[in-house]
Amino acid sequence: MAEHRVKRLPVVDEQGDLKRIVSRSDLLKVFFRTDEDLAAEVRREVVDRLFPVSRMGVDIDVRKGRVTLTGAVRDPTPVPAAERLTRMVEGVVDVRCDLVAPGAHGEGVQ
């Protein structure tokens, strides 16, 4: 868009009917989110929902859109989902998931 000085793009459906117009600012606004805003959304939408019992044991560090999840969780089953859902948060550019469960390397919540 920048190379061709295009400021807006049409969004069409399968039949070619116009559904909306997307601007450069619409596309770029996800990159203008603060790290604090990203951390709050990951906490609210991912950690609090997937780890209701051990959510306070999960630390979320965000730097330039790169999220690191660390800490101890009681149930490791949702850990892969936590990583996938965190990647889906608008503005997140990378995710490192270092969550551990009881018995994993001697760490975890008892």
C-alpha positions in Angstrom: 0.0 0.0 0.0 2.8 2.4 0.9 4.8 1.6 -2.3 1.8 2.3 -4.5 0.5 5.2 -2.3 -2.8 3.4 -1.7 -4.7 4.7 1.3 -7.7 2.5 1.2 -8.7 -1.0 -0.1 -12.1 -2.4 -0.8 -13.2 -5.6 1.0 -15.4 -7.7 -1.2 -17.3 -11.0 -0.7 -17.1 -14.1 -2.9 -19.5 -12.4 -5.4 -17.4 -9.3 -5.6 -19.9 -7.1 -3.7 -18.3 -4.4 -1.6 -18.5 -5.0 2.1 -16.4 -2.3 3.5 -13.4 -0.1 2.9 -10.2 -0.7 4.9 -7.7 2.1 5.5 -4.0 2.0 6.2 -4.7 3.2 9.7 -7.2 0.3 10.2 -4.4 -2.2 9.3 -1.7 -0.5 11.3 -3.6 0.2 14.5 -2.9 -3.2 15.9 0.8 -2.3 16.0 0.2 0.8 18.0 -1.0 -1.0 21.1 1.1 -0.6 24.1 2.8 -3.5 25.8 0.7 -2.8 28.9 -2.5 -3.0 26.9 -1.4 -6.3 25.3 -0.5 -7.8 28.7 -3.9 -6.8 30.1 -5.8 -8.4 27.2 -3.7 -11.6 27.5 -4.4 -11.7 31.2 -8.1 -11.1 30.8 -8.9 -13.1 27.7 -6.4 -16.0 28.0 -4.8 -16.5 31.4 -7.9 -15.7 33.6 -10.1 -17.9 31.4 -7.8 -20.9 31.0 -6.2 -21.0 34.4 -8.9 -19.8 36.9 -7.3 -21.6 39.8 -3.7 -20.8 39.2 -3.9 -17.6 37.2 -2.0 -15.6 39.9 1.0 -17.9 39.3 1.2 -16.8 35.7 3.5 -13.9 34.8 3.0 -12.1 31.5 5.9 -10.1 30.1 5.4 -8.1 26.9 8.2 -6.2 25.1 7.6 -4.7 21.7 4.6 -7.0 21.1 6.5 -10.2 22.1 4.7 -12.0 24.9 6.4 -14.4 27.4 4.2 -16.5 29.7 6.0 -17.9 32.7 5.0 -19.4 36.0 3.3 -22.4 37.5 -0.2 -23.7 36.5 -2.1 -26.5 38.3 -3.3 -28.2 35.1 -1.0 -28.3 32.0 -3.7 -29.4 29.6 -4.7 -25.8 28.5 -1.0 -24.7 28.0 -1.0 -25.3 24.2 -4.3 -23.4 23.9 -2.9 -20.5 25.9 0.0 -20.1 23.5 -2.4 -20.3 20.4 -4.9 -17.8 21.9 -2.1 -15.4 22.9 -0.9 -15.5 19.3 -4.4 -14.5 18.2 -4.4 -11.3 20.2 -4.2 -8.3 17.9 -0.8 -6.7 18.1 1.0 -9.7 19.5 4.0 -10.5 17.2 5.5 -13.5 19.0 4.8 -15.7 21.9 7.1 -17.7 24.2 5.2 -20.0 26.6 7.3 -21.3 29.6 4.4 -22.4 31.8 5.1 -25.4 34.0 2.9 -27.8 36.0 3.4 -29.7 39.2 6.1 -32.3 38.8 7.6 -30.6 35.8 11.2 -29.9 36.7 10.3 -29.9 40.4 8.2 -26.7 40.0 4.5 -25.9 40.1 1.6 -25.2 42.4 1.0 -27.7 45.2 
